[in-house]
Amino acid sequence: MASSKFLAPAVIVIVLLVVGAGAGLYFTSGPRSTTTSSSGGPSKVVQVVAGENFWGSLVSQLGGTHVHVVSIVSDPNADPHQYESSSANAQAVANANLVIVNGAGYDDWLLRLLSASSNPTQTVLNVQKLIGQPVATNPHFWYSPYYVNDTVKAVYKDLVTIDSDNAAFYKQQYATLNASLGVYNARIHKIAQQFLGAPVAATEDIFVYLANATKLNLVSPPEFMQAAAEGNDPPAQSIAQFQQLLQGGNSSVRVLVYNQQTVTPLTQQIKSLAAQNQIPTVGVTETVQPPDVG
């Protein structure tokens, strides 16, 4: 296996690609300009609500000016697990042509908004159901390249169904986005070849899908990661196991992946312990950080 001293930079790159090609960099603000259809008349603008901005940004890349996307959870400094919906969210959901739900308990508040609204013509894409996962599963689907690919394809099909007049445009956008995702998938494959089985740790299960895709060996206790992700206290035994993995000066762990949006005193302690033992830390987030607007 290649020297693992380069693993931390490689993980940083792949995380950036997740929020770049995988989750999108296409952020817009304010009203969109009017577009025209192939018939010359005003083009339909598809109203889309995404529970989270990592899915909303994908829709924006596919739809361009033919979609208006409202991403409800978008603050990179807030804990998305603690989100509470508003009346404005309810109105947006009621008026949407397409609603993207992550599922797996991650955005149950959005399911409640859908139940309270009465729009029989709208399309609802539930990612958890799309990929055939049970409700009680790791909800961080956007960190899986396979699930991202499946979701992009499903969104493309939904947009064509809702707005068939612009099917050719969506087809071109789909091809362009797939090319970007190809870069992402190629980098994942390269890391899997270069660092096969390299031991890494994570404070939460947000990194599980990406660790599997890159064939890294995620050695942190599953009970710790799941409890931390759900806002619960990890079992004492899992805390002790995690601490033992990181300390002693001869730890085999090459990188600690740290969720920057769900910080607790315990995860901060784990991060500090990694630093004390010269283990690099890579920060990840659950929502996409919009670029600065100057």
Backbone as CSV, one residue per row, in Angstrom:
resi,resn,N_x,N_y,N_z,CA_x,CA_y,CA_z,C_x,C_y,C_z
1,MET,0.846,-1.196,0.000,0.000,0.000,0.000,0.877,1.240,0.000
2,ALA,0.459,2.286,-0.663,1.224,3.519,-0.728,1.347,4.136,0.651
3,SER,2.394,4.936,0.838,2.611,5.602,2.115,1.379,6.385,2.527
4,SER,0.948,6.175,3.777,-0.288,6.806,4.232,-0.068,8.228,4.724
5,LYS,1.142,8.769,4.602,1.344,10.150,5.040,0.586,11.124,4.155
6,PHE,0.177,10.669,2.975,-0.583,11.530,2.067,-2.092,11.304,2.189
7,LEU,-2.501,10.463,3.147,-3.920,10.135,3.235,-4.765,11.327,3.656
8,ALA,-4.308,12.108,4.624,-5.105,13.258,5.084,-5.397,14.232,3.950
9,PRO,-4.386,14.656,3.159,-4.710,15.518,2.012,-5.671,14.863,1.032
10,ALA,-5.537,13.551,0.842,-6.439,12.859,-0.084,-7.871,12.887,0.423
11,VAL,-8.046,12.682,1.732,-9.390,12.728,2.313,-9.961,14.132,2.210
12,ILE,-9.128,15.150,2.434,-9.587,16.533,2.293,-10.097,16.777,0.877
13,VAL,-9.342,16.313,-0.110,-9.739,16.506,-1.509,-11.070,15.832,-1.791
14,ILE,-11.236,14.603,-1.316,-12.470,13.887,-1.631,-13.655,14.502,-0.919
15,VAL,-13.449,15.033,0.290,-14.534,15.729,0.985,-14.917,16.989,0.225
16,LEU,-13.918,17.710,-0.284,-14.214,18.895,-1.086,-14.978,18.523,-2.345
17,LEU,-14.650,17.382,-2.933,-15.371,16.946,-4.122,-16.807,16.558,-3.792
18,VAL,-17.026,16.023,-2.582,-18.390,15.701,-2.173,-19.249,16.957,-2.178
19,VAL,-18.712,18.050,-1.638,-19.492,19.290,-1.589,-19.268,20.129,-2.834
20,GLY,-18.480,19.595,-3.777,-18.291,20.287,-5.044,-19.080,19.588,-6.120
21,ALA,-18.483,18.585,-6.740,-19.190,17.855,-7.800,-20.374,17.084,-7.246
22,GLY,-20.197,16.483,-6.045,-21.265,15.653,-5.514,-22.449,16.434,-5.016
23,ALA,-22.218,17.468,-4.233,-23.341,18.197,-3.660,-23.602,19.512,-4.353
24,GLY,-22.685,19.936,-5.190,-22.967,21.098,-6.028,-22.371,22.390,-5.511
25,LEU,-22.017,23.263,-6.442,-21.541,24.597,-6.107,-22.447,25.659,-6.700
26,TYR,-23.592,25.238,-7.179,-24.468,26.149,-7.912,-25.461,26.768,-6.942
27,PHE,-25.119,27.922,-6.390,-25.993,28.613,-5.466,-26.462,29.903,-6.090
28,THR,-27.743,30.208,-5.915,-28.304,31.427,-6.464,-29.081,32.152,-5.398
29,SER,-29.278,33.427,-5.585,-30.090,34.212,-4.676,-30.894,35.204,-5.478
30,GLY,-32.060,35.562,-4.944,-32.889,36.532,-5.627,-33.679,35.906,-6.742
31,PRO,-34.497,36.698,-7.433,-35.357,36.161,-8.482,-34.569,35.737,-9.699
32,ARG,-35.106,34.754,-10.404,-34.480,34.282,-11.629,-35.045,35.041,-12.813
33,SER,-34.253,35.156,-13.851,-34.731,35.814,-15.058,-35.714,34.905,-15.783
34,THR,-36.599,35.503,-16.566,-37.569,34.735,-17.331,-36.878,34.055,-18.501
35,THR,-37.201,32.786,-18.716,-36.630,32.047,-19.837,-37.734,31.755,-20.838
36,THR,-37.328,31.362,-22.020,-38.313,31.050,-23.053,-38.197,29.596,-23.447
37,SER,-39.319,29.029,-23.836,-39.338,27.638,-24.281,-39.038,27.583,-25.762
38,SER,-38.953,26.346,-26.277,-38.645,26.184,-27.697,-39.755,26.747,-28.574
39,SER,-40.956,26.897,-28.009,-42.063,27.448,-28.789,-42.057,28.959,-28.813
40,GLY,-41.159,29.571,-28.049,-41.026,31.019,-28.058,-41.782,31.715,-26.951
41,GLY,-42.660,31.013,-26.256,-43.419,31.617,-25.175,-42.662,31.530,-23.862
42,PRO,-43.211,32.146,-22.807,-42.564,32.078,-21.496,-42.430,30.628,-21.040
43,SER,-41.270,30.285,-20.517,-41.021,28.913,-20.090,-41.507,28.709,-18.658
44,LYS,-41.981,27.519,-18.387,-42.405,27.157,-17.042,-41.196,27.118,-16.120
45,VAL,-41.339,27.669,-14.924,-40.304,27.559,-13.904,-40.798,26.562,-12.865
46,VAL,-40.093,25.466,-12.731,-40.493,24.404,-11.812,-40.147,24.824,-10.386
47,GLN,-41.133,24.802,-9.513,-40.931,25.149,-8.109,-40.472,23.903,-7.348
48,VAL,-39.285,23.994,-6.754,-38.688,22.842,-6.081,-38.379,23.194,-4.632
49,VAL,-38.708,22.301,-3.728,-38.301,22.416,-2.330,-37.435,21.208,-1.995
50,ALA,-36.238,21.473,-1.489,-35.351,20.408,-1.012,-35.201,20.562,0.496
51,GLY,-35.298,19.476,1.202,-35.148,19.559,2.648,-33.804,20.119,3.053
52,GLU,-32.768,19.787,2.264,-31.405,20.195,2.595,-30.701,20.703,1.348
53,ASN,-29.728,21.584,1.544,-29.140,22.231,0.366,-28.170,21.351,-0.411
54,PHE,-27.752,20.215,0.146,-26.912,19.336,-0.673,-27.741,18.699,-1.779
55,TRP,-29.019,18.457,-1.549,-29.892,17.981,-2.628,-30.384,19.144,-3.483
56,GLY,-30.668,20.267,-2.843,-31.138,21.428,-3.598,-30.130,21.918,-4.613
57,SER,-28.851,21.855,-4.274,-27.831,22.331,-5.204,-27.718,21.427,-6.427
58,LEU,-27.979,20.141,-6.242,-27.999,19.232,-7.392,-29.139,19.584,-8.338
59,VAL,-30.307,19.886,-7.764,-31.450,20.269,-8.594,-31.143,21.547,-9.357
60,SER,-30.482,22.496,-8.703,-30.129,23.755,-9.368,-29.201,23.521,-10.547
61,GLN,-28.264,22.604,-10.389,-27.354,22.303,-11.493,-28.076,21.642,-12.657
62,LEU,-29.049,20.816,-12.349,-29.808,20.142,-13.405,-30.809,21.075,-14.073
63,GLY,-31.419,21.953,-13.290,-32.517,22.762,-13.813,-32.155,24.142,-14.287
64,GLY,-31.012,24.683,-13.818,-30.627,26.030,-14.237,-31.734,27.037,-13.998
65,THR,-31.997,27.882,-14.987,-33.016,28.919,-14.843,-34.436,28.393,-15.019
66,HIS,-34.568,27.116,-15.304,-35.905,26.529,-15.440,-36.459,26.027,-14.111
67,VAL,-35.673,26.158,-13.039,-36.154,25.752,-11.719,-35.932,26.879,-10.721
68,HIS,-36.797,26.936,-9.740,-36.594,27.813,-8.591,-36.530,26.912,-7.373
69,VAL,-35.363,26.874,-6.734,-35.122,25.911,-5.665,-35.097,26.606,-4.310
70,VAL,-35.868,26.086,-3.381,-35.814,26.505,-1.984,-35.210,25.354,-1.188
71,SER,-34.023,25.573,-0.635,-33.391,24.575,0.229,-33.632,25.002,1.673
72,ILE,-34.376,24.220,2.411,-34.821,24.653,3.733,-33.682,24.650,4.743
73,VAL,-32.932,23.568,4.834,-31.793,23.511,5.754,-30.539,23.863,4.969
74,SER,-29.956,25.017,5.294,-28.814,25.485,4.505,-27.734,26.156,5.341
75,ASP,-27.944,26.322,6.634,-26.981,27.026,7.480,-25.854,26.079,7.882
76,PRO,-24.629,26.305,7.403,-23.529,25.401,7.733,-23.071,25.506,9.182
77,ASN,-23.579,26.505,9.907,-23.191,26.685,11.304,-24.226,26.130,12.274
78,ALA,-25.309,25.553,11.750,-26.377,25.030,12.596,-26.413,23.513,12.534
79,ASP,-26.968,22.906,13.583,-27.123,21.456,13.626,-28.405,21.085,12.893
80,PRO,-28.310,20.437,11.732,-29.516,20.117,10.957,-30.450,19.147,11.664
81,HIS,-29.917,18.372,12.619,-30.753,17.419,13.349,-31.755,18.130,14.255
82,GLN,-31.487,19.394,14.580,-32.340,20.138,15.498,-33.221,21.150,14.773
83,TYR,-33.363,21.015,13.470,-34.116,22.002,12.696,-35.610,21.943,13.013
84,GLU,-36.232,23.127,13.071,-37.676,23.237,13.245,-38.230,24.057,12.091
85,SER,-39.251,23.545,11.441,-39.804,24.199,10.255,-40.632,25.422,10.634
86,SER,-40.914,26.256,9.621,-41.652,27.499,9.818,-42.874,27.531,8.904
87,SER,-43.709,28.553,9.093,-44.884,28.708,8.230,-44.471,28.990,6.790
88,ALA,-43.355,29.702,6.613,-42.853,29.956,5.256,-42.449,28.654,4.576
89,ASN,-41.839,27.745,5.341,-41.496,26.431,4.793,-42.746,25.678,4.359
90,ALA,-43.777,25.738,5.191,-45.029,25.042,4.885,-45.646,25.566,3.597
91,GLN,-45.589,26.886,3.402,-46.150,27.475,2.192,-45.358,27.052,0.961
92,ALA,-44.036,27.043,1.091,-43.187,26.635,-0.032,-43.458,25.185,-0.422
93,VAL,-43.608,24.325,0.579,-43.883,22.910,0.309,-45.232,22.748,-0.377
94,ALA,-46.227,23.476,0.093,-47.570,23.367,-0.481,-47.601,23.784,-1.947
95,ASN,-46.743,24.739,-2.326,-46.747,25.275,-3.692,-45.767,24.571,-4.626
96,ALA,-44.985,23.641,-4.101,-43.903,23.042,-4.892,-44.421,22.034,-5.909
97,ASN,-43.769,22.025,-7.072,-44.007,20.970,-8.064,-43.222,19.705,-7.729
98,LEU,-42.057,19.903,-7.104,-41.169,18.790,-6.764,-40.603,19.022,-5.372
99,VAL,-40.677,18.007,-4.521,-40.132,18.078,-3.162,-39.125,16.946,-2.993
100,ILE,-37.925,17.291,-2.514,-36.868,16.300,-2.283,-36.743,16.066,-0.783
101,VAL,-36.988,14.837,-0.361,-36.880,14.439,1.042,-35.679,13.513,1.187
102,ASN,-34.838,13.742,2.193,-33.715,12.839,2.427,-34.205,11.511,2.987
103,GLY,-35.079,11.587,4.009,-35.622,10.379,4.622,-34.731,9.810,5.704
104,ALA,-35.048,8.605,6.159,-34.309,7.902,7.210,-34.290,8.681,8.516
105,GLY,-35.380,9.411,8.791,-35.481,10.152,10.035,-34.730,11.459,10.072
106,TYR,-34.039,11.791,8.983,-33.208,12.998,8.969,-34.050,14.258,8.866
107,ASP,-35.150,14.201,8.119,-35.999,15.377,7.935,-37.479,15.001,8.063
108,ASP,-37.816,14.388,9.192,-39.210,14.016,9.441,-40.131,15.230,9.450
109,TRP,-39.581,16.384,9.820,-40.383,17.618,9.813,-40.906,17.910,8.402
110,LEU,-40.144,17.539,7.367,-40.592,17.762,5.995,-41.726,16.798,5.633
111,LEU,-41.649,15.582,6.125,-42.739,14.630,5.898,-44.028,15.130,6.543
112,ARG,-43.893,15.755,7.710,-45.080,16.303,8.375,-45.663,17.464,7.574
113,LEU,-44.803,18.305,7.000,-45.288,19.402,6.160,-46.013,18.860,4.931
114,LEU,-45.484,17.797,4.355,-46.134,17.188,3.191,-47.492,16.601,3.559
115,SER,-47.571,15.992,4.730,-48.841,15.409,5.168,-49.896,16.480,5.395
116,ALA,-49.435,17.664,5.829,-50.372,18.748,6.126,-50.808,19.510,4.882
117,SER,-50.079,19.366,3.784,-50.418,20.091,2.560,-51.297,19.224,1.666
118,SER,-51.977,19.864,0.745,-52.852,19.115,-0.174,-52.571,19.564,-1.601
119,ASN,-51.521,18.970,-2.176,-51.148,19.274,-3.552,-51.015,17.948,-4.302
120,PRO,-52.116,17.441,-4.833,-52.092,16.107,-5.450,-51.248,16.018,-6.714
121,THR,-50.875,17.162,-7.283,-50.123,17.126,-8.541,-48.613,17.153,-8.332
122,GLN,-48.159,17.405,-7.099,-46.714,17.526,-6.895,-46.047,16.157,-6.849
123,THR,-44.765,16.157,-7.185,-43.944,14.951,-7.151,-43.066,14.990,-5.914
124,VAL,-43.001,13.892,-5.185,-42.152,13.792,-3.997,-41.090,12.727,-4.252
125,LEU,-39.827,13.130,-4.136,-38.708,12.197,-4.276,-38.094,11.983,-2.898
126,ASN,-38.289,10.795,-2.347,-37.724,10.424,-1.056,-36.474,9.594,-1.329
127,VAL,-35.310,10.151,-1.019,-34.043,9.497,-1.368,-33.920,8.141,-0.692
128,GLN,-34.313,8.071,0.562,-34.226,6.796,1.287,-35.024,5.698,0.591
129,LYS,-36.221,6.035,0.134,-37.049,5.049,-0.571,-36.486,4.746,-1.956
130,LEU,-35.947,5.768,-2.604,-35.365,5.583,-3.935,-34.268,4.532,-3.922
131,ILE,-33.396,4.597,-2.917,-32.246,3.696,-2.875,-32.551,2.395,-2.137
132,GLY,-33.792,2.253,-1.650,-34.210,1.003,-1.034,-33.658,0.748,0.347
133,GLN,-33.425,1.818,1.121,-32.916,1.671,2.476,-34.062,1.755,3.484
134,PRO,-33.941,1.071,4.621,-34.976,1.162,5.656,-34.920,2.512,6.369
135,VAL,-35.978,2.816,7.099,-36.016,4.087,7.832,-34.892,4.153,8.859
136,ALA,-34.680,3.049,9.567,-33.655,3.019,10.607,-32.300,2.696,9.992
137,THR,-31.712,3.679,9.352,-30.397,3.489,8.730,-29.628,4.799,8.782
138,ASN,-28.358,4.744,8.478,-27.519,5.941,8.419,-28.077,6.883,7.353
139,PRO,-28.496,8.113,7.726,-29.185,8.982,6.767,-28.281,9.833,5.890
140,HIS,-26.975,9.737,6.043,-26.067,10.642,5.334,-25.795,10.144,3.910
141,PHE,-26.863,10.015,3.133,-26.782,9.393,1.806,-25.939,10.195,0.820
142,TRP,-25.849,11.510,1.009,-25.120,12.353,0.059,-23.613,12.134,0.131
143,TYR,-23.130,11.379,1.112,-21.717,11.025,1.164,-21.434,9.701,0.451
144,SER,-22.447,9.121,-0.155,-22.248,7.917,-0.968,-22.283,8.302,-2.439
145,PRO,-21.213,8.061,-3.190,-21.234,8.400,-4.621,-22.305,7.624,-5.378
146,TYR,-22.599,6.420,-4.934,-23.604,5.603,-5.617,-25.004,6.188,-5.413
147,TYR,-25.293,6.602,-4.198,-26.609,7.174,-3.918,-26.770,8.548,-4.567
148,VAL,-25.685,9.305,-4.636,-25.740,10.599,-5.332,-26.065,10.383,-6.805
149,ASN,-25.388,9.426,-7.428,-25.653,9.137,-8.843,-27.110,8.735,-9.064
150,ASP,-27.633,7.882,-8.180,-29.023,7.436,-8.302,-29.991,8.605,-8.147
151,THR,-29.688,9.501,-7.210,-30.577,10.634,-6.953,-30.557,11.621,-8.106
152,VAL,-29.377,11.888,-8.650,-29.276,12.792,-9.802,-30.115,12.268,-10.964
153,LYS,-30.020,10.985,-11.220,-30.793,10.388,-12.318,-32.291,10.521,-12.069
154,ALA,-32.716,10.294,-10.823,-34.139,10.384,-10.491,-34.649,11.812,-10.611
155,VAL,-33.849,12.788,-10.160,-34.249,14.195,-10.275,-34.377,14.582,-11.742
156,TYR,-33.415,14.155,-12.546,-33.468,14.434,-13.988,-34.772,13.913,-14.591
157,LYS,-35.123,12.686,-14.282,-36.354,12.097,-14.820,-37.585,12.859,-14.341
158,ASP,-37.580,13.273,-13.072,-38.726,14.013,-12.538,-38.882,15.363,-13.222
159,LEU,-37.766,16.057,-13.463,-37.842,17.357,-14.132,-38.386,17.212,-15.555
160,VAL,-37.952,16.179,-16.249,-38.446,15.949,-17.613,-39.945,15.656,-17.597
161,THR,-40.388,14.892,-16.611,-41.812,14.570,-16.506,-42.641,15.811,-16.185
162,ILE,-42.147,16.627,-15.264,-42.881,17.820,-14.847,-42.869,18.894,-15.929
163,ASP,-41.739,19.027,-16.612,-41.549,20.120,-17.579,-41.004,19.547,-18.884
164,SER,-41.830,18.810,-19.587,-41.373,18.110,-20.792,-40.964,19.062,-21.912
165,ASP,-41.471,20.298,-21.901,-41.097,21.257,-22.948,-39.598,21.539,-22.947
166,ASN,-38.966,21.384,-21.790,-37.536,21.677,-21.674,-36.707,20.406,-21.491
167,ALA,-37.218,19.290,-21.997,-36.533,18.007,-21.844,-35.124,18.030,-22.429
168,ALA,-34.948,18.688,-23.570,-33.624,18.736,-24.208,-32.627,19.483,-23.332
169,PHE,-33.081,20.560,-22.706,-32.209,21.326,-21.808,-31.783,20.463,-20.625
170,TYR,-32.751,19.772,-20.008,-32.422,18.928,-18.860,-31.473,17.797,-19.250
171,LYS,-31.633,17.284,-20.444,-30.738,16.219,-20.909,-29.302,16.721,-20.996
172,GLN,-29.115,17.929,-21.506,-27.774,18.502,-21.610,-27.190,18.764,-20.222
173,GLN,-28.018,19.302,-19.327,-27.556,19.571,-17.965,-27.187,18.277,-17.246
174,TYR,-27.965,17.245,-17.482,-27.688,15.943,-16.875,-26.342,15.406,-17.351
175,ALA,-26.060,15.554,-18.631,-24.775,15.106,-19.174,-23.619,15.896,-18.566
176,THR,-23.813,17.205,-18.407,-22.765,18.053,-17.829,-22.495,17.682,-16.377
177,LEU,-23.565,17.487,-15.608,-23.391,17.123,-14.208,-22.757,15.749,-14.072
178,ASN,-23.131,14.822,-14.930,-22.516,13.497,-14.887,-21.023,13.558,-15.168
179,ALA,-20.615,14.489,-16.024,-19.183,14.659,-16.290,-18.462,15.123,-15.029
180,SER,-19.085,16.045,-14.284,-18.496,16.503,-13.021,-18.438,15.371,-12.007
181,LEU,-19.503,14.603,-11.935,-19.522,13.468,-11.026,-18.493,12.415,-11.431
182,GLY,-18.163,12.365,-12.716,-17.136,11.440,-13.171,-15.778,11.754,-12.559
183,VAL,-15.469,13.042,-12.410,-14.220,13.457,-11.756,-14.215,12.990,-10.304
184,TYR,-15.326,13.203,-9.638,-15.511,12.790,-8.249,-15.330,11.279,-8.106
185,ASN,-15.984,10.513,-8.964,-15.898,9.055,-8.885,-14.499,8.539,-9.221
186,ALA,-13.829,9.203,-10.155,-12.466,8.798,-10.508,-11.510,9.028,-9.345
187,ARG,-11.689,10.143,-8.634,-10.822,10.411,-7.477,-11.079,9.399,-6.365
188,ILE,-12.321,9.044,-6.160,-12.643,8.023,-5.165,-11.952,6.705,-5.522
189,HIS,-12.012,6.327,-6.789,-11.380,5.080,-7.238,-9.868,5.127,-7.021
190,LYS,-9.270,6.279,-7.272,-7.820,6.419,-7.099,-7.426,6.274,-5.633
191,ILE,-8.202,6.903,-4.735,-7.915,6.786,-3.307,-8.081,5.333,-2.860
192,ALA,-9.114,4.665,-3.373,-9.345,3.269,-3.010,-8.165,2.390,-3.413
193,GLN,-7.556,2.689,-4.552,-6.401,1.915,-5.005,-5.150,2.241,-4.197
194,GLN,-4.964,3.530,-3.906,-3.720,3.973,-3.277,-3.685,3.712,-1.776
195,PHE,-4.853,3.780,-1.119,-4.887,3.688,0.340,-5.792,2.559,0.827
196,LEU,-5.887,1.508,0.068,-6.747,0.382,0.402,-6.511,-0.091,1.839
197,GLY,-7.572,-0.059,2.656,-7.497,-0.576,4.013,-6.837,0.330,5.023
198,ALA,-6.453,1.540,4.650,-5.815,2.452,5.605,-6.786,2.776,6.739
199,PRO,-6.341,2.690,8.000,-7.253,2.914,9.127,-7.544,4.395,9.349
200,VAL,-8.812,4.737,9.421,-9.252,6.102,9.712,-10.326,6.021,10.790
201,ALA,-10.592,7.161,11.418,-11.620,7.220,12.454,-12.523,8.411,12.185
202,ALA,-13.710,8.397,12.769,-14.658,9.496,12.592,-15.479,9.657,13.859
203,THR,-15.812,10.903,14.177,-16.604,11.156,15.379,-18.066,10.781,15.190
204,GLU,-18.512,10.679,13.942,-19.904,10.328,13.653,-19.963,9.410,12.440
205,ASP,-21.158,8.859,12.207,-21.311,7.949,11.071,-21.527,8.674,9.748
206,ILE,-21.356,10.002,9.730,-21.480,10.774,8.495,-20.483,10.301,7.436
207,PHE,-19.355,9.734,7.865,-18.284,9.366,6.936,-18.358,7.902,6.494
208,VAL,-19.306,7.140,7.005,-19.337,5.698,6.743,-19.435,5.383,5.254
209,TYR,-20.366,6.030,4.556,-20.567,5.714,3.136,-19.341,6.063,2.297
210,LEU,-18.711,7.184,2.605,-17.533,7.582,1.832,-16.337,6.700,2.169
211,ALA,-16.226,6.283,3.424,-15.156,5.350,3.795,-15.316,4.033,3.041
212,ASN,-16.540,3.567,2.920,-16.786,2.332,2.172,-16.416,2.499,0.699
213,ALA,-16.786,3.642,0.126,-16.521,3.874,-1.297,-15.027,3.966,-1.583
214,THR,-14.282,4.574,-0.663,-12.841,4.733,-0.849,-12.050,3.541,-0.308
215,LYS,-12.769,2.565,0.252,-12.169,1.339,0.791,-11.174,1.626,1.918
216,LEU,-11.442,2.705,2.657,-10.681,2.966,3.873,-11.276,2.135,5.002
217,ASN,-10.462,1.832,6.003,-10.901,1.008,7.122,-11.328,1.917,8.271
218,LEU,-12.633,2.082,8.441,-13.160,2.961,9.486,-13.174,2.192,10.799
219,VAL,-12.228,2.522,11.689,-11.989,1.710,12.882,-12.637,2.267,14.141
220,SER,-13.206,3.462,14.087,-13.842,4.021,15.283,-15.075,3.201,15.647
221,PRO,-15.379,3.083,16.944,-16.495,2.234,17.382,-17.831,2.669,16.780
222,PRO,-18.551,1.777,16.114,-19.844,2.140,15.513,-20.837,2.686,16.528
223,GLU,-20.812,2.143,17.750,-21.743,2.608,18.779,-21.487,4.065,19.133
224,PHE,-20.222,4.467,19.146,-19.876,5.861,19.424,-20.373,6.753,18.298
225,MET,-20.071,6.376,17.060,-20.428,7.215,15.914,-21.937,7.397,15.799
226,GLN,-22.688,6.315,15.980,-24.139,6.410,15.839,-24.745,7.252,16.950
227,ALA,-24.293,7.036,18.189,-24.828,7.802,19.313,-24.526,9.287,19.152
228,ALA,-23.307,9.613,18.745,-22.936,11.017,18.556,-23.781,11.658,17.465
229,ALA,-24.045,10.919,16.386,-24.852,11.452,15.285,-26.288,11.703,15.712
230,GLU,-26.787,10.887,16.634,-28.173,11.009,17.080,-28.328,11.930,18.278
231,GLY,-27.215,12.522,18.731,-27.278,13.438,19.866,-27.378,12.745,21.208
232,ASN,-26.970,11.481,21.260,-27.026,10.712,22.503,-25.626,10.522,23.074
233,ASP,-25.568,10.124,24.339,-24.284,9.828,24.967,-23.819,8.443,24.523
234,PRO,-22.628,8.339,23.960,-22.124,7.022,23.552,-21.904,6.128,24.767
235,PRO,-21.991,4.815,24.600,-21.691,3.900,25.699,-20.272,4.121,26.215
236,ALA,-20.105,3.971,27.518,-18.800,4.224,28.139,-17.709,3.357,27.518
237,GLN,-18.051,2.108,27.198,-17.056,1.210,26.609,-16.581,1.720,25.251
238,SER,-17.499,2.276,24.454,-17.113,2.786,23.133,-16.234,4.027,23.254
239,ILE,-16.474,4.831,24.285,-15.622,6.007,24.517,-14.203,5.558,24.840
240,ALA,-14.101,4.577,25.733,-12.784,4.066,26.113,-12.069,3.450,24.913
241,GLN,-12.802,2.726,24.078,-12.207,2.121,22.882,-11.689,3.191,21.924
242,PHE,-12.482,4.244,21.754,-12.086,5.325,20.846,-10.828,6.009,21.367
243,GLN,-10.803,6.306,22.649,-9.636,6.966,23.236,-8.387,6.106,23.094
244,GLN,-8.548,4.810,23.277,-7.408,3.900,23.152,-6.879,3.856,21.722
245,LEU,-7.785,3.979,20.749,-7.374,3.983,19.341,-6.453,5.149,19.014
246,LEU,-6.662,6.274,19.698,-5.976,7.506,19.321,-4.727,7.806,20.130
247,GLN,-4.607,7.237,21.296,-3.520,7.649,22.173,-2.380,6.639,22.193
248,GLY,-1.315,7.049,22.832,-0.178,6.165,23.010,1.017,6.498,22.150
249,GLY,0.844,7.413,21.197,1.969,7.828,20.370,2.267,6.900,19.218
250,ASN,1.657,5.716,19.204,1.894,4.777,18.102,0.576,4.320,17.482
251,SER,-0.402,5.196,17.488,-1.710,4.851,16.938,-1.599,4.561,15.448
252,SER,-2.367,3.569,15.006,-2.382,3.246,13.576,-3.340,4.141,12.799
253,VAL,-4.188,4.900,13.508,-5.170,5.764,12.847,-4.449,6.872,12.093
254,ARG,-4.768,7.021,10.809,-4.072,7.996,9.977,-4.798,9.335,9.890
255,VAL,-6.123,9.316,10.025,-6.917,10.545,9.917,-8.130,10.425,10.832
256,LEU,-8.491,11.537,11.486,-9.756,11.621,12.207,-10.676,12.557,11.439
257,VAL,-11.832,12.048,11.035,-12.838,12.864,10.356,-13.801,13.389,11.414
258,TYR,-13.985,14.711,11.415,-14.678,15.388,12.512,-15.838,16.207,11.970
259,ASN,-17.054,15.952,12.467,-18.237,16.696,12.030,-18.246,18.070,12.695
260,GLN,-18.108,19.116,11.894,-18.015,20.473,12.424,-19.371,21.084,12.770
261,GLN,-20.460,20.427,12.394,-21.788,20.996,12.624,-22.485,20.434,13.852
262,THR,-22.034,19.324,14.351,-22.664,18.718,15.527,-21.597,18.511,16.602
263,VAL,-21.096,19.624,17.104,-19.998,19.601,18.065,-20.541,19.401,19.483
264,THR,-19.910,18.509,20.224,-20.232,18.296,21.634,-18.924,18.308,22.423
265,PRO,-18.984,18.468,23.741,-17.748,18.401,24.534,-16.987,17.098,24.312
266,LEU,-17.717,15.999,24.117,-17.050,14.714,23.920,-16.346,14.646,22.571
267,THR,-16.995,15.101,21.504,-16.331,15.067,20.196,-15.159,16.049,20.162
268,GLN,-15.276,17.156,20.877,-14.143,18.078,20.986,-12.983,17.410,21.712
269,GLN,-13.310,16.623,22.728,-12.276,15.901,23.475,-11.566,14.895,22.572
270,ILE,-12.340,14.201,21.745,-11.754,13.239,20.807,-10.847,13.955,19.808
271,LYS,-11.300,15.093,19.317,-10.493,15.871,18.375,-9.191,16.326,19.025
272,SER,-9.268,16.785,20.259,-8.064,17.233,20.972,-7.103,16.074,21.207
273,LEU,-7.653,14.910,21.523,-6.813,13.735,21.748,-6.073,13.349,20.471
274,ALA,-6.748,13.461,19.337,-6.089,13.183,18.060,-4.943,14.157,17.824
275,ALA,-5.182,15.438,18.097,-4.137,16.448,17.903,-2.941,16.178,18.811
276,GLN,-3.209,15.772,20.041,-2.129,15.480,20.986,-1.254,14.325,20.505
277,ASN,-1.836,13.454,19.701,-1.100,12.292,19.206,-0.714,12.419,17.738
278,GLN,-0.668,13.687,17.260,-0.218,14.004,15.896,-1.022,13.279,14.816
279,ILE,-2.315,13.110,15.061,-3.201,12.510,14.063,-3.932,13.638,13.341
280,PRO,-3.784,13.764,12.031,-4.451,14.848,11.294,-5.972,14.756,11.421
281,THR,-6.619,15.914,11.420,-8.073,15.985,11.506,-8.630,16.640,10.255
282,VAL,-9.671,16.041,9.689,-10.351,16.591,8.520,-11.783,16.926,8.924
283,GLY,-12.165,18.198,8.784,-13.507,18.622,9.137,-14.481,18.411,7.995
284,VAL,-15.682,17.931,8.312,-16.749,17.785,7.324,-17.990,18.497,7.843
285,THR,-18.922,18.784,6.943,-20.186,19.393,7.332,-21.340,18.607,6.721
286,GLU,-22.538,18.835,7.254,-23.722,18.145,6.749,-24.449,18.957,5.691
287,THR,-24.275,20.265,5.717,-24.844,21.110,4.672,-23.715,21.762,3.901
288,VAL,-24.011,22.193,2.695,-22.997,22.767,1.820,-22.754,24.217,2.199
289,GLN,-21.492,24.592,2.276,-21.121,25.976,2.561,-21.240,26.802,1.287
290,PRO,-22.179,27.753,1.220,-22.270,28.587,0.018,-21.019,29.434,-0.141
291,PRO,-20.619,29.747,-1.366,-19.463,30.609,-1.574,-19.759,32.016,-1.105
292,ASP,-18.707,32.717,-0.684,-18.872,34.108,-0.273,-19.316,34.947,-1.457
293,VAL,-20.225,35.851,-1.190,-20.694,36.755,-2.227,-20.114,38.125,-1.951
294,GLY,-19.248,38.568,-2.839,-18.569,39.835,-2.615,-19.322,40.994,-3.173
